[in-house]
Amino acid sequence: MAENINDITVNYEEDGEVVVEELEKVILTRGAWTSILFRYRERERQSGAMGAPKATLRRYQKYQGVFKKRDAINLSADAARSLIGTLQQWLDNGLLGKQSEDEGE
């Protein structure tokens, strides 16, 4: 478990062999509750080769000085495209961010 946000990783080894390799991470929110988007790949059991890159969104809570994973969403390529498209549409239509006058009433 990590005490510092920058030390949080999805890297994982079993018997000295890398099973999950973190390729990239983006810290989306900081604080007692932290959200991090990871790009990673896993070793395939059959071939032993590293598989195609995947994405996971994880939430961590800082409790008693260390960050503990509380939730994870693994995103397929199709789910990621849908998420991107929906968020872009909401942003383009002004549905995220500043509250509109209609929503404030």
NORVEN-V575884 format. One record per residue. N is the residue number from 1. SS is DSSP state (H for helix, E for strand, C for the rest). OMEGA is omega in whole degrees, -180 to 180 (999 if undefined). Layout:
n/ss/omega
N/SS/OMEGA
N/SS/OMEGA
//
This chain:
n/ss/omega
1/C/-175
2/E/175
3/C/-177
4/C/-180
5/H/-177
6/H/180
7/H/179
8/C/-178
9/C/172
10/C/177
11/C/-179
12/E/178
13/E/173
14/E/180
15/C/177
16/C/-180
17/E/179
18/E/179
19/E/176
20/E/-179
21/E/177
22/E/179
23/E/-177
24/E/173
25/E/177
26/E/178
27/E/-176
28/E/177
29/E/179
30/C/177
31/C/-180
32/C/172
33/E/-175
34/E/177
35/E/-179
36/E/175
37/E/-179
38/E/166
39/E/-174
40/E/173
41/E/-178
42/E/176
43/E/178
44/C/-176
45/C/-176
46/C/-173
47/C/-176
48/C/179
49/C/176
50/E/-178
51/C/180
52/C/179
53/C/179
54/E/178
55/E/175
56/E/176
57/E/-176
58/E/177
59/E/180
60/E/175
61/E/176
62/E/-177
63/E/-178
64/C/173
65/C/179
66/E/178
67/E/178
68/E/179
69/E/180
70/E/-178
71/E/178
72/E/175
73/E/177
74/E/-175
75/E/172
76/C/178
77/H/180
78/H/179
79/H/179
80/H/178
81/H/179
82/H/179
83/H/180
84/H/-179
85/H/-179
86/H/179
87/H/179
88/H/179
89/H/179
90/H/178
91/H/-179
92/H/-179
93/C/178
94/C/-177
95/C/175
96/C/178
97/C/-177
98/C/-180
99/C/179
100/C/-180
101/C/-180
102/C/-177
103/C/-177
104/C/-177
105/C/999
//
